[in-house]
Amino acid sequence: MAMPTLAGNSQHPNQGMEPPQDPEQIRFEVELEFVQCLANPHYLNFLAQRGYFKDKKFVNYLHYLQYWKEPNYAKYLKFPQCLHFLELLQYEHFRRELANAQCVKFIEDQQLLHWQHYTRRRMRLQQSHLETTQQQQQLAQQQQQQGVAGATGGVAASGVANQPAGPGIMQAPLPPQQHPHQQQQQHPSLQQQQQQQMASQMRTGQQDQKPLQQGSATQQTMK
């Protein structure tokens, strides 16, 4: 007699299995891995010796893979030099030369030299960038300190200028006052106007006296 099994202990037949992956995701991962394999000169030599580069379909596939040069796809590459080899594989003479072991060795040596030169150059660029950043920060701090010192000096100078002079502080001499005669000389037009007014007043006074004299003369004749 078989032992009964509890319903709670029964397992689903699909339990523990990975969910099905998206075909487009699988295609993306496969093409990403293959494109990065092109950065290995020995792998290219393997493909050339097996005759893959003579197959028209494989050559068309290499042409199709050039979409990895676009920034949206190139950002996923860990070995970006593979794009340079992908570009060279578009030429028939390069595909033909990859079957030569000496050519592959030369490509590998040049690639290693490029990495060494790039590493040293990158270190120098980083060092120069760091020094430039430090110099800019120091200049900014000096300018800020000079601005603060100038502001405090201006405030102190304005306070001294507004402070009243005490008994122990010499005041600046006032400009000398001008003599009235000098003021008249400086304004001849005013003096001429005053003289003209006085002359006109004298003429009007003389005209007023003439009728009075004529009236007194007539009175004497009548007497």
C-alpha positions in Angstrom: 0.0 0.0 0.0 1.4 3.3 -1.0 2.0 6.0 1.5 -0.4 8.9 1.0 1.2 12.2 0.2 0.2 15.5 1.7 -1.1 18.1 -0.7 1.1 20.7 0.9 4.2 18.8 0.1 3.4 18.3 -3.5 5.6 20.4 -5.9 4.6 22.1 -9.1 6.1 20.4 -12.1 7.6 23.7 -13.4 8.8 24.8 -9.9 12.6 25.4 -9.8 12.9 26.0 -13.6 14.0 29.3 -15.0 11.3 31.3 -16.7 11.5 31.4 -20.5 13.8 34.2 -21.8 12.9 36.7 -24.4 14.3 35.7 -27.9 15.4 39.2 -28.5 17.3 39.3 -25.3 19.1 36.1 -26.2 19.9 37.4 -29.6 21.3 40.6 -28.1 23.6 38.7 -25.7 24.8 36.3 -28.4 25.7 39.1 -30.8 27.3 41.2 -28.0 29.6 38.3 -27.1 30.5 37.5 -30.8 31.3 41.2 -31.6 33.6 41.4 -28.6 35.4 38.2 -29.7 36.5 40.0 -32.8 38.9 41.9 -30.7 41.0 38.8 -30.4 43.4 38.4 -33.4 43.8 34.7 -32.7 40.1 34.2 -33.0 40.1 36.0 -36.3 42.9 33.7 -37.4 40.8 30.7 -36.5 37.9 32.0 -38.5 40.1 32.7 -41.5 41.7 29.2 -41.4 38.3 27.5 -41.2 37.1 29.4 -44.3 34.4 31.5 -42.7 35.5 34.7 -44.4 35.0 33.0 -47.8 31.3 32.4 -47.0 29.1 35.2 -48.5 26.5 34.8 -45.8 29.1 35.2 -43.0 30.4 38.3 -44.7 26.9 39.7 -44.9 26.5 39.0 -41.2 29.6 41.0 -40.4 28.2 43.8 -42.4 24.9 43.6 -40.4 26.8 43.8 -37.1 28.0 47.3 -37.8 25.0 48.6 -35.8 27.1 48.1 -32.7 28.9 51.3 -33.6 25.9 53.3 -32.6 26.2 54.9 -29.1 23.1 53.2 -27.8 24.8 49.8 -28.4 28.5 50.6 -28.1 28.0 51.6 -24.4 27.6 47.8 -23.6 31.0 46.9 -25.0 33.8 46.1 -22.6 36.4 45.8 -25.4 35.7 48.7 -27.7 38.6 47.9 -30.0 36.5 45.2 -31.5 34.7 47.9 -33.4 37.9 48.7 -35.2 38.4 45.1 -36.2 34.8 44.9 -37.3 35.4 47.9 -39.6 38.6 46.2 -41.1 36.7 42.9 -41.7 34.6 44.7 -44.2 37.6 44.7 -46.6 38.4 41.5 -48.5 42.2 41.9 -48.4 42.2 42.2 -44.6 40.1 39.0 -44.3 42.5 37.2 -46.6 45.6 38.3 -44.7 44.2 37.0 -41.4 45.0 33.5 -42.5 48.7 34.4 -42.1 50.1 33.7 -38.6 52.8 36.4 -38.9 50.1 39.0 -39.7 48.1 38.0 -36.7 51.3 38.2 -34.5 51.9 41.7 -35.8 48.4 42.8 -35.0 48.6 41.4 -31.5 51.9 43.2 -30.8 50.5 46.5 -32.0 47.4 46.0 -29.8 49.6 45.5 -26.8 51.7 48.5 -27.5 48.6 50.6 -27.9 47.4 49.5 -24.5 50.7 50.4 -22.9 50.9 53.8 -24.5 47.3 54.5 -23.8 47.7 53.6 -20.1 50.7 55.9 -19.7 49.0 58.7 -21.6 45.9 58.3 -19.6 47.8 58.6 -16.4 49.5 61.8 -17.6 46.1 63.3 -18.7 44.6 62.5 -15.3 47.6 64.0 -13.5 47.5 67.2 -15.6 43.7 67.5 -15.1 44.2 67.1 -11.3 46.9 69.8 -11.2 44.8 72.2 -13.3 41.8 71.7 -11.0 43.9 72.4 -7.9 45.3 75.6 -9.5 41.8 76.8 -10.3 40.7 76.2 -6.8 43.7 78.1 -5.3 43.0 81.1 -7.6 39.4 81.1 -6.6 40.3 81.1 -2.9 42.8 83.9 -3.4 40.3 86.0 -5.3 37.7 85.4 -2.6 40.2 86.4 0.2 41.1 89.6 -1.7 37.5 90.5 -2.2 36.8 90.1 1.6 39.9 92.2 2.4 38.8 94.9 0.0 35.3 95.0 1.4 36.5 95.3 5.1 39.0 98.0 4.1 36.3 100.1 2.3 34.0 99.9 5.4 36.9 101.0 7.7 37.7 103.9 5.4 34.1 105.1 5.3 33.9 104.9 9.1 36.9 107.1 9.5 35.6 109.7 6.9 32.3 110.0 8.7 33.8 110.3 12.2 33.8 113.9 13.5 37.1 115.6 14.0 38.2 115.7 17.7 40.5 118.1 19.4 43.5 116.0 18.5 42.6 115.6 14.9 43.5 118.3 12.3 40.7 119.3 10.1 41.2 120.0 6.4 41.6 123.8 5.7 38.5 125.4 4.2 38.8 127.3 0.9 39.4 131.0 1.4 36.4 133.3 1.2 36.4 135.8 -1.6 36.3 139.6 -1.0 33.1 141.4 -2.1 35.1 143.5 -4.5 36.3 140.3 -6.1 32.8 138.9 -6.2 31.7 142.1 -8.1 34.5 141.7 -10.5 33.5 138.1 -11.1 29.9 139.3 -11.9 30.1 142.5 -14.1 26.7 141.9 -15.5 25.0 142.3 -12.1 26.9 145.6 -11.6 25.8 147.0 -14.9 22.2 146.1 -14.3 22.3 148.0 -10.9 23.8 151.1 -12.6 21.1 151.0 -15.3 18.4 150.8 -12.7 19.8 153.8 -10.7 20.1 155.9 -13.9 16.5 155.1 -14.9 15.3 156.1 -11.4 17.1 159.4 -11.6 15.6 160.2 -15.0 12.1 159.4 -13.7 12.7 161.7 -10.7 13.8 164.6 -12.9 10.7 164.2 -15.0 8.5 164.4 -11.9 10.2 167.6 -10.8 9.6 169.5 -14.1 5.7 169.7 -13.8 6.2 171.1 -10.2 8.5 173.8 -11.4 6.1 174.8 -14.2 3.2 175.1 -11.8 5.1 177.4 -9.4 6.1 179.6 -12.4 2.4 180.1 -13.5 1.4 181.0 -9.9 4.0 183.8 -9.8 2.8 185.3 -13.1 -0.8 185.3 -11.9 0.2 187.2 -8.8 
